[in-house]
Amino acid sequence: MNLTIKNKFKFISGLVIIMVIINISHSCFFGANREFKKLLQAATKGNVDAQVKLGNKYMDIYRNSNHAGMYYEKAIYWYQKVADCERPEVMAALGFMYLDSIRNKNEGKGIELLQKAAAKGNLDAYKFLGIAYLKGIGVAQDYSKAIEWFQKAAMDHHRGSKAILAAMYLEGLGVPQNHKKAFELMQQAAVQGELGAQADLGVMYEKGDGVTQDYVKAVEWYQKAATKNYYDAQFNLGYMYQHGKGVAKNYARAAYWYRKAAYQGMPKAHLIMVFISSYALADFKKETTLIGCIQRIKDLVIIYLDEQYIKCRYYFYYTINEITYFLWSYVKR
């Protein structure tokens, strides 16, 4: 690969820019960078506790972002390091990842690890085995066995299993359809802090499914999950603000929550963001009071700034991709 001095300079400059961006992103993900470095050093030296914590940290990032698939693979890497330590929480996490992973899929090994963890009383393993039977992953699909595992975990107050059980009662999968029972279980899981259950409980209140319809309570539960970056709840909260259900109609707040959901990869949130300013403008044209006009103008300004921010974010990532392509084209020569 023959490079001119000018191209060498471009190559090095681009590499420096990418390293700076990676460093900034790394700091954003882990916050206390020093603490993470210490954890990484200890894990690299073979400290089992550090390896488990690192796997858990990467897994938490994966669960809270739709754009962090690489962290899923990193979680698998560190869990595999301690796979032989017979710790049930590790066996449960790694077992499910073997079922769910694309690059590291191994259904037989996954079920084996989950069964071992379940034998040691791990509640996550109960839930993951329930999911395996529910979806027919690594085992024959069997709703009855799925229910058994979910109920076993739910009896020990496992919130994730309660939420899935609620959904099964709602749909009548493996059990007689029972909307009231579904609501009770969903509420229990939501109160325990299960984000998916909080969003789903909001939907139940919004639709009056298993409970008296109540838009205000729907907004309350959407808000709880939305503030923890659960994008379904963010989208639903945007919808409530857009249509004035349970809250005063506010296009600026609607745009704010739609944008949050869009950033996390929800296509329909991106689509609505395209039209939200036209909706706000239509309302502005109908406004007859001075105070109302001022509020509509304020909403339009905020929405406009949101749209410009989205464009800036797009061009930022577009630039990074161009720099990466530039570097790669020289590496290939």
C-alpha positions as CSV (number, residue, x, y, z in Angstrom):
1,M,0.0,0.0,0.0
2,N,1.7,3.2,-1.2
3,L,0.6,6.4,0.5
4,T,1.6,9.9,-0.3
5,I,2.5,12.3,2.5
6,K,-0.9,14.0,2.1
7,N,-2.8,10.7,2.2
8,K,-0.8,9.6,5.2
9,F,-1.7,12.8,7.0
10,K,-5.4,12.2,6.2
11,F,-5.2,8.6,7.3
12,I,-3.6,9.5,10.7
13,S,-6.0,12.5,11.2
14,G,-9.0,10.3,10.5
15,L,-7.8,7.6,12.8
16,V,-7.3,10.1,15.6
17,I,-10.8,11.5,15.1
18,I,-12.3,8.0,15.2
19,M,-10.3,7.1,18.4
20,V,-11.5,10.3,20.0
21,I,-15.2,9.5,19.1
22,I,-14.8,6.0,20.4
23,N,-13.3,7.3,23.6
24,I,-16.2,9.8,24.1
25,S,-18.8,7.0,23.3
26,H,-17.1,4.7,25.8
27,S,-17.2,7.3,28.5
28,C,-20.9,8.0,27.8
29,F,-21.8,4.3,28.1
30,F,-19.9,3.6,31.3
31,G,-19.9,7.0,33.0
32,A,-17.2,6.4,35.6
33,N,-14.5,5.5,33.1
34,R,-11.8,4.9,35.8
35,E,-14.1,2.4,37.6
36,F,-14.7,0.5,34.3
37,K,-10.9,0.4,33.5
38,K,-10.2,-1.1,36.9
39,L,-12.9,-3.7,36.3
40,L,-11.5,-4.5,32.9
41,Q,-8.0,-4.8,34.3
42,A,-9.1,-7.2,37.0
43,A,-11.2,-9.2,34.5
44,T,-8.3,-9.5,32.1
45,K,-6.1,-10.8,34.9
46,G,-8.6,-13.6,35.6
47,N,-10.6,-12.2,38.5
48,V,-13.9,-14.2,38.3
49,D,-16.0,-11.6,40.1
50,A,-14.8,-8.9,37.8
51,Q,-15.5,-11.0,34.7
52,V,-19.0,-11.7,35.9
53,K,-19.6,-8.0,36.7
54,L,-18.2,-7.0,33.3
55,G,-20.5,-9.5,31.5
56,N,-23.5,-8.1,33.5
57,K,-22.5,-4.5,32.6
58,Y,-22.3,-5.2,28.9
59,M,-25.6,-7.1,29.1
60,D,-27.3,-4.1,30.8
61,I,-26.1,-1.8,28.1
62,Y,-27.4,-4.3,25.4
63,R,-30.8,-4.5,27.1
64,N,-31.1,-0.7,27.3
65,S,-30.2,0.1,23.7
66,N,-31.2,-1.0,20.3
67,H,-27.9,0.1,18.8
68,A,-25.4,-1.8,21.0
69,G,-25.3,-5.3,19.5
70,M,-21.6,-5.4,19.9
71,Y,-22.0,-5.3,23.7
72,Y,-24.2,-8.4,23.5
73,E,-21.2,-10.3,22.0
74,K,-18.9,-8.8,24.6
75,A,-21.2,-10.0,27.3
76,I,-21.0,-13.5,25.8
77,Y,-17.2,-13.3,25.7
78,W,-16.9,-12.5,29.4
79,Y,-19.6,-15.0,30.5
80,Q,-17.8,-17.7,28.5
81,K,-14.7,-16.9,30.5
82,V,-16.4,-18.0,33.7
83,A,-18.7,-20.6,32.2
84,D,-17.0,-23.4,34.2
85,C,-17.4,-21.6,37.6
86,E,-20.8,-23.2,38.2
87,R,-22.4,-19.9,39.2
88,P,-26.1,-20.2,38.4
89,E,-26.6,-16.5,37.4
90,V,-23.8,-16.9,34.8
91,M,-25.1,-20.2,33.5
92,A,-28.6,-18.7,33.2
93,A,-27.4,-15.6,31.3
94,L,-25.0,-17.5,29.1
95,G,-27.6,-20.2,28.4
96,F,-30.2,-17.7,27.2
97,M,-27.6,-15.9,25.1
98,Y,-26.8,-19.2,23.4
99,L,-30.5,-19.5,22.5
100,D,-30.9,-15.9,21.4
101,S,-27.5,-15.1,19.8
102,I,-27.0,-15.0,16.0
103,R,-23.2,-15.4,15.9
104,N,-22.9,-17.7,19.0
105,K,-26.1,-19.7,18.7
106,N,-26.0,-23.1,20.4
107,E,-29.5,-24.3,21.4
108,G,-28.4,-27.6,22.9
109,K,-25.7,-26.0,25.1
110,G,-28.1,-23.2,26.0
111,I,-30.9,-25.5,27.3
112,E,-28.3,-27.6,29.1
113,L,-27.0,-24.5,31.0
114,L,-30.5,-23.3,31.8
115,Q,-31.5,-26.6,33.2
116,K,-28.3,-26.6,35.4
117,A,-29.1,-23.1,36.6
118,A,-32.7,-24.0,37.2
119,A,-31.7,-27.0,39.3
120,K,-29.8,-24.6,41.5
121,G,-32.9,-22.4,41.9
122,N,-32.0,-19.5,39.7
123,L,-35.2,-17.5,38.9
124,D,-33.9,-16.1,35.6
125,A,-33.3,-19.7,34.5
126,Y,-36.9,-20.5,35.2
127,K,-38.0,-17.5,33.1
128,F,-35.6,-18.3,30.2
129,L,-36.7,-22.0,30.1
130,G,-40.3,-20.7,30.0
131,I,-39.4,-18.5,27.1
132,A,-37.7,-21.5,25.4
133,Y,-40.9,-23.6,25.7
134,L,-43.1,-20.6,24.8
135,K,-41.2,-20.0,21.5
136,G,-40.0,-23.5,20.8
137,I,-36.3,-22.6,20.9
138,G,-34.1,-25.6,21.6
139,V,-37.1,-27.6,22.8
140,A,-40.5,-28.5,21.3
141,Q,-43.0,-25.6,21.7
142,D,-45.2,-26.3,24.8
143,Y,-47.4,-23.6,26.3
144,S,-48.2,-25.8,29.4
145,K,-44.5,-26.3,30.3
146,A,-43.9,-22.6,29.6
147,I,-46.6,-21.7,32.1
148,E,-45.1,-24.0,34.7
149,W,-41.7,-22.4,34.5
150,F,-43.2,-18.9,34.6
151,Q,-45.4,-19.7,37.5
152,K,-42.5,-21.2,39.4
153,A,-40.5,-18.0,39.0
154,A,-43.6,-15.8,39.7
155,M,-44.2,-17.5,43.0
156,D,-40.8,-16.2,44.1
157,H,-41.9,-12.7,42.9
158,H,-39.8,-12.7,39.7
159,R,-41.2,-9.6,38.0
160,G,-40.2,-10.5,34.4
161,S,-42.0,-13.9,34.6
162,K,-45.1,-12.1,36.0
163,A,-45.2,-9.8,33.0
164,I,-45.0,-12.7,30.6
165,L,-47.6,-14.7,32.4
166,A,-49.9,-11.6,32.3
167,A,-49.4,-11.4,28.5
168,M,-50.3,-15.2,28.2
169,Y,-53.5,-14.6,30.2
170,L,-54.2,-11.7,28.0
171,E,-53.8,-13.7,24.8
172,G,-55.1,-17.0,26.2
173,L,-51.9,-18.9,25.5
174,G,-51.7,-22.1,27.5
175,V,-54.4,-20.8,29.9
176,P,-58.0,-19.7,29.5
177,Q,-58.1,-16.0,28.5
178,N,-58.5,-13.9,31.6
179,H,-58.1,-10.1,31.3
180,K,-58.6,-9.4,35.0
181,K,-55.9,-11.9,36.0
182,A,-53.6,-10.4,33.3
183,F,-54.1,-7.0,34.8
184,E,-53.4,-8.2,38.3
185,L,-50.1,-9.8,37.2
186,M,-49.1,-6.9,35.0
187,Q,-49.7,-4.5,37.9
188,Q,-47.6,-6.6,40.3
189,A,-44.7,-6.7,37.8
190,A,-45.0,-2.9,37.1
191,V,-45.0,-2.0,40.7
192,Q,-41.8,-4.1,41.1
193,G,-40.2,-2.0,38.4
194,E,-40.4,-4.2,35.3
195,L,-40.3,-1.6,32.5
196,G,-42.1,-3.6,29.9
197,A,-44.9,-4.3,32.4
198,Q,-45.2,-0.6,33.1
199,A,-45.6,0.2,29.4
200,D,-48.1,-2.7,29.0
201,L,-50.0,-1.6,32.1
202,G,-50.3,1.9,30.5
203,V,-51.7,0.2,27.4
204,M,-54.3,-1.7,29.5
205,Y,-55.4,1.6,31.2
206,E,-55.5,3.4,27.8
207,K,-57.7,0.7,26.2
208,G,-59.7,-0.3,29.3
209,D,-58.4,-3.9,29.0
210,G,-59.0,-5.8,32.2
211,V,-59.5,-2.5,34.0
212,T,-61.7,0.7,33.8
213,Q,-60.3,3.0,31.0
214,D,-58.2,5.8,32.6
215,Y,-56.0,8.0,30.4
216,V,-54.4,9.7,33.3
217,K,-53.2,6.5,34.8
218,A,-52.1,5.3,31.4
219,V,-49.9,8.4,31.1
220,E,-48.5,7.9,34.6
221,W,-47.3,4.4,33.8
222,Y,-46.0,5.4,30.4
223,Q,-44.1,8.2,32.1
224,K,-42.4,5.8,34.5
225,A,-41.1,3.5,31.8
226,A,-40.3,6.3,29.3
227,T,-38.0,8.1,31.8
228,K,-36.0,4.9,32.0
229,N,-35.6,4.9,28.2
230,Y,-38.1,2.2,27.4
231,Y,-39.0,3.2,23.8
232,D,-42.4,1.7,23.5
233,A,-43.5,3.8,26.5
234,Q,-41.8,6.9,25.0
235,F,-43.7,6.4,21.7
236,N,-47.0,5.9,23.6
237,L,-46.4,8.9,25.7
238,G,-45.8,11.0,22.6
239,Y,-49.1,9.7,21.2
240,M,-50.9,10.8,24.4
241,Y,-49.4,14.3,24.2
242,Q,-50.2,14.5,20.5
243,H,-53.8,13.7,21.0
244,G,-54.4,15.2,24.4
245,K,-55.3,12.0,26.2
246,G,-54.7,12.1,29.9
247,V,-52.7,15.3,29.4
248,A,-53.2,18.7,27.7
249,K,-52.4,18.4,24.0
250,N,-48.8,19.5,23.5
251,Y,-47.0,18.9,20.2
252,A,-43.7,20.0,21.6
253,R,-43.8,17.3,24.3
254,A,-45.1,14.8,21.8
255,A,-42.2,15.6,19.5
256,Y,-39.8,15.2,22.5
257,W,-41.0,11.7,23.3
258,Y,-41.2,10.6,19.7
259,R,-37.7,11.8,19.2
260,K,-36.5,9.8,22.2
261,A,-38.2,6.6,20.7
262,A,-36.8,7.4,17.2
263,Y,-33.2,7.6,18.5
264,Q,-33.6,4.1,19.9
265,G,-34.6,2.7,16.5
266,M,-38.4,2.8,16.3
267,P,-39.2,3.4,12.6
268,K,-42.8,4.6,13.2
269,A,-41.5,7.3,15.6
270,H,-39.2,8.6,12.8
271,L,-42.2,8.7,10.5
272,I,-44.4,10.7,12.9
273,M,-41.5,13.1,13.5
274,V,-41.7,14.0,9.8
275,F,-45.4,15.1,10.2
276,I,-45.5,16.4,13.7
277,S,-44.6,20.0,12.7
278,S,-47.5,20.1,10.1
279,Y,-49.9,18.9,12.8
280,A,-48.7,21.7,15.1
281,L,-49.0,24.3,12.3
282,A,-52.5,23.2,11.6
283,D,-53.4,23.7,15.3
284,F,-51.7,27.1,15.2
285,K,-53.9,28.2,12.2
286,K,-57.0,27.2,14.1
287,E,-56.0,29.1,17.3
288,T,-58.2,32.2,18.1
289,T,-56.6,33.5,21.4
290,L,-53.4,35.5,21.8
291,I,-52.1,33.2,24.6
292,G,-53.0,30.1,22.5
293,C,-51.1,31.6,19.5
294,I,-48.0,32.2,21.7
295,Q,-48.1,28.7,23.0
296,R,-48.5,27.2,19.5
297,I,-45.5,29.3,18.2
298,K,-43.5,28.1,21.2
299,D,-44.3,24.5,20.3
300,L,-43.4,25.1,16.6
301,V,-40.0,26.5,17.6
302,I,-39.2,23.6,19.9
303,I,-40.3,21.1,17.2
304,Y,-38.1,22.9,14.6
305,L,-35.1,22.8,16.9
306,D,-35.8,19.0,17.5
307,E,-35.8,18.5,13.7
308,Q,-32.6,20.4,13.2
309,Y,-31.0,18.4,16.0
310,I,-32.0,15.1,14.3
311,K,-30.5,16.4,11.1
312,C,-27.2,17.3,12.8
313,R,-27.1,13.9,14.5
314,Y,-27.6,12.2,11.1
315,Y,-24.8,14.3,9.4
316,F,-22.5,13.5,12.4
317,Y,-22.9,9.8,11.9
318,Y,-22.8,10.2,8.1
319,T,-19.4,11.9,8.5
320,I,-18.1,9.2,10.7
321,N,-19.1,6.6,8.2
322,E,-17.4,8.5,5.4
323,I,-14.2,8.8,7.5
324,T,-14.3,5.1,8.2
325,Y,-14.8,4.3,4.5
326,F,-11.9,6.5,3.6
327,L,-9.6,4.7,6.0
328,W,-10.7,1.3,5.0
329,S,-10.2,2.1,1.3
330,Y,-6.5,2.8,2.0
331,V,-6.1,-0.2,4.2
332,K,-7.4,-2.4,1.3
333,R,-4.9,-1.0,-1.2
